[in-house]
């Protein structure tokens, strides 16, 4: 009995002590579990990713960083769209307020351009202050006037006699077959796009220069699909950024280079699926497509410091992205063009071959994104509409 009584007394002493110890430890466990955050998750905003980063000081993972995977990931650039309400058309402007070294390479057979000759490395002007991509065919080149007006008001441009002359190359695509052809982007459209330009992630799809863009008319003019504008960016661990923005209005089909499958393009006779253009090319001959009724417009940009010669080579190499993601590409009825911009905010040596290869990857990705971001309009379903 004495032994039992002693044991009971011992338990009575130990239990409160254990409770007290657990009361001290439990909050620590709760705090530890509360600090565990979910892994990386995609944000619904186009062109961004929410990443949870470890805070080594605090020992937690509650710090969130939003990564920009669009053209504005390149420091020194702003992008603005303006879309007309009267019919699907508009323009897109990329602004480099501090100036950027630029190049260009035109490979389509039916281009519509402005101020591209000055980008020749042998010519005087070393920097541009904006580039405009526009719908409206040749009429759309007038959008650059509005961008020039906006930049002059902001005193951005090539210095001359106490004033400035904004240097603004431009290129257009044909979208006059969509709606009322008398409605075209003009100077007001360019001014509005420039005024709306920001460093925020770029909106994709049926906006700006991509509003009236269509894909796949090379098969049959009445069996095309909706194109649009897309953008992509690649950032290396050392801070080098290469990005692209592309308005896709191609005669051919859009191909996903990762799978080799068509994403959008000319449709079959019943209109319910995408036609196999490869097989059609190897079949019977066909009537020529309408000249100039197409065109894919692209801009590649980097934060690297480049010369005009290097910028020109970058534009040339970026065209590989067209060949990967458009089939067929660079046709006589297309006005395919790639501009390049180098802001030089990242100093130091750069491997131009690596830069060009990455630029082609960014262009191909932007083309696929444009097709997937597009929404259908009457007569032109989008990739998301196909089953």
Buried (B, 14 or more C-beta within 10 A) or exposed (E): EEEEEEEEEEEEEEEEEEEEEEEEEEEEEEEEEEEEBEEEEEBEEBBBBBBBEEEEEEEBBEEEEEBBBBBBBBBBBBBBBBBBEEBBBBBBBBBBBBBBBBBBBBBBBBBBBBBBEBBEBEEEBBBBBBBBBBBBBBBBBBBBBBBBBBBBEBEBBBEEEEEBBBBBBBBBBBBBBBBEBEBBBBBBBBBBBBBBBEBBBBBBBBBBBBBBBBBBBBBBBEBBBBBBBBBBBBBEEEEBBBBBBBBBBBBBBBBBBEEEEBBBBBBEEEBEEBBBBBEEEEEEEEEEBBBBBBBBBBBBBBBBBBBBEBBBBBBBBBBBBBBBBBBBBBBEBBBBBBBBBBBBBBEEEBEBEEBBBBBBBBBBBBBBBBBBBBBBBEBBBBBBEBE
